[in-house]
Amino acid sequence: SSTSVCCCELTALRLPPFAMGCIEPMTDLGSYISNPCAVVDNLFTSRGDPSAKDFGEKEAIVAALQLDTNEGLLAIPSLNEVDLVERLKPGSLVRYRGYVQDLFDPEIFPVSFDEACSQTGKVTTRCCKFRLPTTSPGHTKLPTNISCLADRRPIYAVPVPGESAWARQTTVTAVPAPRAPAVPEGTGPVPRKRGRPEESEATVEVSEEGGTSRRSVPPAGGAAHQEVTWPRTADEFGLNLPLPEEEDRSRADRCPCLLYMHGADMDAVRLGNVVEVVGILDIDPRYSDFSTTPIESDALCDDMDPGSSFFRDARNPSTALVPRIHVLAHYQLGDYHPVVCAPVSGAESLVAERWAELRSEVPSLREAATQALTAALGDRLAAEYMLLALVARSFTVDGMKLGRVQLSLTGEHVVERLSTVIDACRALVPRVAPVRMSRDALKTEKVKPWKNVGLERIVAGRLQLAPGTMVVVKDELTIGDLDANETDQVRALKEVVDKAELPVEFPFCPVVIPCDCSVIVVSKEKSLFAKTMAHVPVVPSQEATLQLTGDQLAAVRAYMGLASRNRERAKYVDGVMEDIPRAYAEVRKRYPFVDQETCALWHTMCRAWAIANGSNDITSDVWQAVKSLEEARLQRVGCPA
């Protein structure tokens, strides 16, 4: 059904004083949520200028609903928290949190149009901003005046890739009260926010066939040239999720959205951003049948060869599966953590306050997290390194991303327990993305996104991930056994590991987007990517059964979330800055094959260890703890220290 509303039906709606010059306060705030187009129509009418493109509609709604505060924002119904789109009224105000997977070219649309009554010939001007330009019954739409045209940018946003079930169902209001978790008995489900059907926390294994997404091999960027099969419908093109196994067309909380950014906000969002938006939900009935929505966007296509790539357009999927939202307010979330981060300003003060409350419990919470990881890995040493990888975040020095602990775990034991390891990570951190690097997987599953110029879409890759995502790579590649396409994919992952950047292949030049993720590589033998990583051979020594549940698990999540907020450079005290290179020089004298990356790794680990213990100071105690870990690790890799 159309979301357009006649102005004559909205005389009872009152606007805030600054919007219409009245002094009577607004009393019916519910109308701002249930029928925001009425507010837009009244503001358009009060302006008295049919050619006006911007008439303060965003400012009016944001101010009335206090969307610049966390309380006002969280009062808006969220598309991420419903199982069916039908539970939200078309034309109402909704929230949506997603990852910007693709940016489309700006498009022109009419802000208003004229219509003439079929009986009297009277011409009236109607506002159609944030909706379809639908004529009233008994009226005829007149040609659009060029002065009434404006531009907007469609943005294709997908549910945050790799997001754990508990993170999707958590809205930050306050950090759980700190409690030192004891060793629990048994397991139990995490409390749900809403009464949904139970969702499994089971790990999605990367299939041996490499996945199920319909993607053609990129014809550029050094990849092997293969015949490209053009999809005939939007259904055949698919929802284009970075992690295809997360596609669930039966649930609204897993659906992508087309976000229309208007006016000055068109260039405010970049590829790879995580955003929370508030806007008007638009269900377009012309594109409600996903299976028959044609790819072709031009009538000339009907007379062209079916295999032709001209005039194809995969940017109009069904609104039943890809709703449209006309954005009124947006917020950059960055490395978002649902327990400790708030979408609107003030998150820094919240983190500082809760971190101060939690500081006395840090040792016990850190130990609980380490024991939980030890239970998954069967190895205390590997668990210590994994905890550092989960909490350490990057900081920038001269344009370089430093501070991430990249980890390479080797051994048949850890490969066999990979699903258990991923489950343990998902229970503790909000985003985990499995990636399988093998010749079979790379034939159909690309880790590197690429631009399909024929369809005007960026075909998603598995490494299109939100900041702070933990990437768990199962490496099955062999040195010297890679073709051009596989080498290109390996280089993309290497860029993420070394520079926190992901190349996107365009026809004439690569485009680089941020990909500030930590990477854990799991393999039977030393990985191709292990040169700049902490290589830890996993030696199972114990079969722990510790599992955190309820308040204990919530407290550990809060601790890890707060620790991961630290993106500051560490401060060296007690002469540690001089001790580290001296110790490295001694190791090099005894073992020349220990390369210079080891010294850089020690500095990174010292900062991560300090952060994991609630501090930003690298003291002699921190250095001694890291030195002990490195002594044990070097013994395992064949360098008795």
Helices and strands as residue ranges (DSSP letters): G 7-10, H 17-20, H 29-34, H 36-47, H 57-65, H 70-74, G 79-81, G 85-87, E 93-103, E 107-110, E 112-117, E 123-127, E 139-141, G 146-148, E 149-158, H 165-168, H 234-237, G 244-246, G 252-254, E 257-262, G 263-267, E 274-282, G 285-287, G 290-292, G 299-303, E 324-332, H 347-358, G 359-361, H 362-377, H 380-391, E 395-397, E 400-402, E 407-410, H 412-416, H 418-428, E 432-437, H 439-444, E 450-452, E 457-459, E 470-475, H 484-499, E 501-505, E 510-514, E 518-523, G 530-532, E 534-537, H 550-563, E 571-572, H 576-590, H 597-612, E 617-618, H 620-636
